[in-house]
């Protein structure tokens, strides 16, 4: 599998492919003094293999010391499952809808 990080302006995209097709992607956008994690998706057959955590780690490496905020919702996992995933990745719950990950520059 190959991981690719693309940074352009106030956006960072991380994607993982199996050599041919993308199997996972994550995007974050810079908004003032924080990043907004807009999307993180891993195709079902590839879940549970650490790919999502790898995406978060790459985003964290590219955050320039600014925190990353996420509001889980949508897709095919429950809110509780999404919160559990992000907490395993080091995000801290801010309120009933939001998590934040502190980063270092």
ROKOLLUM-866916 format. One record per residue (C-alpha): residue number from 0; z, x, y. Coordinates in pm, whole numbers. Layout:
N
<rec seq="NUM" c3="Z" c1="X" c2="Y"/>
...
***
This chain:
105
<rec seq="0" c3="0" c1="0" c2="0"/>
<rec seq="1" c3="-77" c1="115" c2="350"/>
<rec seq="2" c3="130" c1="38" c2="661"/>
<rec seq="3" c3="-37" c1="38" c2="1001"/>
<rec seq="4" c3="130" c1="17" c2="1342"/>
<rec seq="5" c3="-81" c1="-86" c2="1642"/>
<rec seq="6" c3="72" c1="-72" c2="1989"/>
<rec seq="7" c3="-118" c1="-205" c2="2286"/>
<rec seq="8" c3="43" c1="-268" c2="2621"/>
<rec seq="9" c3="347" c1="-488" c2="2574"/>
<rec seq="10" c3="263" c1="-576" c2="2211"/>
<rec seq="11" c3="326" c1="-411" c2="1875"/>
<rec seq="12" c3="176" c1="-524" c2="1545"/>
<rec seq="13" c3="269" c1="-387" c2="1204"/>
<rec seq="14" c3="59" c1="-473" c2="901"/>
<rec seq="15" c3="69" c1="-382" c2="534"/>
<rec seq="16" c3="-234" c1="-405" c2="311"/>
<rec seq="17" c3="-294" c1="-352" c2="-58"/>
<rec seq="18" c3="-589" c1="-125" c2="10"/>
<rec seq="19" c3="-824" c1="-412" c2="84"/>
<rec seq="20" c3="-648" c1="-723" c2="216"/>
<rec seq="21" c3="-344" c1="-768" c2="441"/>
<rec seq="22" c3="-34" c1="-882" c2="255"/>
<rec seq="23" c3="215" c1="-879" c2="543"/>
<rec seq="24" c3="223" c1="-869" c2="921"/>
<rec seq="25" c3="473" c1="-873" c2="1207"/>
<rec seq="26" c3="420" c1="-893" c2="1582"/>
<rec seq="27" c3="650" c1="-843" c2="1878"/>
<rec seq="28" c3="592" c1="-875" c2="2250"/>
<rec seq="29" c3="784" c1="-704" c2="2531"/>
<rec seq="30" c3="946" c1="-946" c2="2773"/>
<rec seq="31" c3="1144" c1="-769" c2="3044"/>
<rec seq="32" c3="1433" c1="-576" c2="2892"/>
<rec seq="33" c3="1386" c1="-697" c2="2532"/>
<rec seq="34" c3="1126" c1="-751" c2="2263"/>
<rec seq="35" c3="1044" c1="-1092" c2="2119"/>
<rec seq="36" c3="960" c1="-1095" c2="1747"/>
<rec seq="37" c3="685" c1="-1354" c2="1748"/>
<rec seq="38" c3="592" c1="-1355" c2="1380"/>
<rec seq="39" c3="681" c1="-1192" c2="1048"/>
<rec seq="40" c3="494" c1="-1308" c2="738"/>
<rec seq="41" c3="482" c1="-1167" c2="384"/>
<rec seq="42" c3="254" c1="-1338" c2="134"/>
<rec seq="43" c3="451" c1="-1506" c2="-145"/>
<rec seq="44" c3="344" c1="-1278" c2="-436"/>
<rec seq="45" c3="470" c1="-974" c2="-242"/>
<rec seq="46" c3="812" c1="-1102" c2="-135"/>
<rec seq="47" c3="1131" c1="-946" c2="-263"/>
<rec seq="48" c3="980" c1="-595" c2="-268"/>
<rec seq="49" c3="1122" c1="-468" c2="63"/>
<rec seq="50" c3="801" c1="-518" c2="260"/>
<rec seq="51" c3="963" c1="-745" c2="518"/>
<rec seq="52" c3="1242" c1="-492" c2="574"/>
<rec seq="53" c3="976" c1="-221" c2="612"/>
<rec seq="54" c3="803" c1="-429" c2="880"/>
<rec seq="55" c3="1131" c1="-472" c2="1070"/>
<rec seq="56" c3="1205" c1="-97" c2="1042"/>
<rec seq="57" c3="863" c1="-11" c2="1189"/>
<rec seq="58" c3="912" c1="-260" c2="1473"/>
<rec seq="59" c3="1254" c1="-109" c2="1541"/>
<rec seq="60" c3="1101" c1="241" c2="1554"/>
<rec seq="61" c3="857" c1="118" c2="1818"/>
<rec seq="62" c3="1104" c1="-79" c2="2032"/>
<rec seq="63" c3="1181" c1="210" c2="2267"/>
<rec seq="64" c3="1554" c1="139" c2="2261"/>
<rec seq="65" c3="1517" c1="-222" c2="2374"/>
<rec seq="66" c3="1670" c1="-501" c2="2160"/>
<rec seq="67" c3="1451" c1="-726" c2="1945"/>
<rec seq="68" c3="1520" c1="-1100" c2="1955"/>
<rec seq="69" c3="1399" c1="-1361" c2="1706"/>
<rec seq="70" c3="1430" c1="-1738" c2="1671"/>
<rec seq="71" c3="1351" c1="-1816" c2="1305"/>
<rec seq="72" c3="1152" c1="-2129" c2="1237"/>
<rec seq="73" c3="844" c1="-2263" c2="1066"/>
<rec seq="74" c3="662" c1="-2127" c2="764"/>
<rec seq="75" c3="789" c1="-2204" c2="417"/>
<rec seq="76" c3="1148" c1="-2073" c2="418"/>
<rec seq="77" c3="1450" c1="-2266" c2="536"/>
<rec seq="78" c3="1624" c1="-2163" c2="854"/>
<rec seq="79" c3="1921" c1="-2044" c2="646"/>
<rec seq="80" c3="1694" c1="-1823" c2="429"/>
<rec seq="81" c3="1531" c1="-1677" c2="738"/>
<rec seq="82" c3="1869" c1="-1608" c2="902"/>
<rec seq="83" c3="1989" c1="-1438" c2="582"/>
<rec seq="84" c3="1679" c1="-1215" c2="575"/>
<rec seq="85" c3="1715" c1="-1106" c2="937"/>
<rec seq="86" c3="2088" c1="-1042" c2="897"/>
<rec seq="87" c3="2009" c1="-815" c2="598"/>
<rec seq="88" c3="1776" c1="-627" c2="833"/>
<rec seq="89" c3="2059" c1="-567" c2="1082"/>
<rec seq="90" c3="2008" c1="-858" c2="1321"/>
<rec seq="91" c3="2323" c1="-1023" c2="1457"/>
<rec seq="92" c3="2350" c1="-1397" c2="1512"/>
<rec seq="93" c3="2372" c1="-1482" c2="1883"/>
<rec seq="94" c3="2381" c1="-1860" c2="1849"/>
<rec seq="95" c3="2264" c1="-2127" c2="1604"/>
<rec seq="96" c3="1897" c1="-2048" c2="1678"/>
<rec seq="97" c3="1878" c1="-1683" c2="1777"/>
<rec seq="98" c3="1936" c1="-1338" c2="1628"/>
<rec seq="99" c3="1913" c1="-999" c2="1801"/>
<rec seq="100" c3="1867" c1="-644" c2="1672"/>
<rec seq="101" c3="1996" c1="-358" c2="1882"/>
<rec seq="102" c3="1777" c1="-46" c2="1873"/>
<rec seq="103" c3="1806" c1="312" c2="1993"/>
<rec seq="104" c3="1536" c1="496" c2="2187"/>
***
